Amino acid sequence: MMLFSQPSITELEDRYVIDAMHTSRLSGDGKYTKRVYEIFRQRFGVEDMLLTTSGTAALELAALLIGLEPGDEVIAPSFTFSSTINAFLLRGARPVFCDIRQDTFNIDEEKIEALITPKTKAIYCVNYAGVSCEMDRINEIADRHGLFVVEDAAQSVGSTYKGKPSGTLSELGCYSFHETKNYVMGEGGAIVLNEKKYIERAEMIREKGTDRSKLLRGMVDKYTWRDIGSSYLPSDILAAMLTAQLERFDEIMEKRMRIWDFYQESLKQAEEQEKLRQPIVPGHVTHNGHMYNILLPSERARIWLGDELRELGIPAYICYVPLHSSPMGRKLGYVPEDCPITEDLGNRILRLPLSAMLTEAEAAEVTERICELLPKMPV
Ligand SMILES: Cc1ncc(COP(=O)(O)O)c(C=O)c1O
């Protein structure tokens, strides 16, 4: 059976996980967590990061670090996962939804400034499908208005923007290593601390508001409660799994990219015939093959094609359901017309199966079936 997404697990993951269970610190921050940091340091130049229990936890930690509180406003796309918004909604801050770009489906940086009010405190931007937002422009707007920028890089581990790694492009970056992402640890994530001033407090918030991490480094002889915090520290068993995944970084990336490139090549003709639109990746961005989406001419066409493909055993699904018009978005006072491009594109995107485990024969089946179905597609 063809799977929409499936992690690639080998004997290396098995070996490290078993080793961690017997020889590492089960409650976290053991030798495998350190190995993860070392890999990110060597590969991406990331100096300071902390593994967290999820990408969601990393986003929440960011909201705590920048001191969001009731009355604050945060500008964010509606075309994202609920966690991006929940992270600051939990602090009492209000989301101000910004529409997306037609090409990358990322926040439209040229629409941000009009949404800024005296209450605006931060911008949470999301690298949809592993493609970076226009970070130079976003950071420039933020600097001019004194706003924080949090980069939700949950989907973009391994991507770059103008040669710089995703997650390092603003003061705080958040990764996800959830089972559905490129590199997995089951449930897990990380916060990248691109400014030194955040490190001490981030360590405390992650450790239930205590300075336990200092005790572990031998810097204090007892630890105590110093701040608010939560339990955002993942077990070293999970870090062991992630270590193996990251040691297989290139292999996993190559496999995903091969499928992504194959889809791009095989559906070129369908795009030329204006049956669908393929993903657009700006020239100054490299992506990580996280997702392959096609944009169909109408919602009707997207529903029809998705249903037909699933009937044939090919898992293809809608991506994000826009948040501003979701039941929670409406409770917050938003209506579909608030982000018309998000509303339109969100309903027309179909996501195809993609993982390092998908075979080339399966990918060929996906595109062959799509090409057979397209002439019959209602628009
Ligand atoms: C853009 C985005 N942000 C945050 C998350 C949450 O990550 P996690 O599932 O690791 O909590 C996801 C997960 O799908 C996501 O796609």
The ligand as a Tripos MOL2 file, in Angstrom:
@<TRIPOS>MOLECULE
LIG
   16    16     1     0     0
SMALL
NO_CHARGES

@<TRIPOS>ATOM
      1 C1          4.4100   25.0510   10.0160 C.3       1 LIG1
      2 C2          4.3310   24.1550   11.2230 C.ar      1 LIG1
      3 N1          4.5630   24.6690   12.4330 N.ar      1 LIG1
      4 C3          4.5250   23.8890   13.5340 C.ar      1 LIG1
      5 C4          4.2490   22.5540   13.4670 C.ar      1 LIG1
      6 C5          4.1750   21.7540   14.7240 C.3       1 LIG1
      7 O1          5.2390   20.8460   14.8380 O.3       1 LIG1
      8 P1          5.1120   19.5680   15.8040 P.3       1 LIG1
      9 O2          4.1660   18.6280   15.1450 O.co2     1 LIG1
     10 O3          6.5050   19.0540   15.8940 O.co2     1 LIG1
     11 O4          4.5990   20.0500   17.1090 O.co2     1 LIG1
     12 C6          3.9960   21.9770   12.2270 C.ar      1 LIG1
     13 C7          3.6860   20.5370   12.1560 C.2       1 LIG1
     14 O5          3.0830   20.0340   11.2840 O.2       1 LIG1
     15 C8          4.0360   22.7950   11.0660 C.ar      1 LIG1
     16 O6          3.8060   22.2930    9.8490 O.3       1 LIG1
@<TRIPOS>BOND
     1     1     2 1
     2     2     3 ar
     3     2    15 ar
     4     3     4 ar
     5     4     5 ar
     6     5     6 1
     7     5    12 ar
     8     6     7 1
     9     7     8 1
    10     8     9 2
    11     8    10 1
    12     8    11 1
    13    12    13 1
    14    12    15 ar
    15    13    14 2
    16    15    16 1
@<TRIPOS>SUBSTRUCTURE
     1 LIG1         1 GROUP 0 **** ****
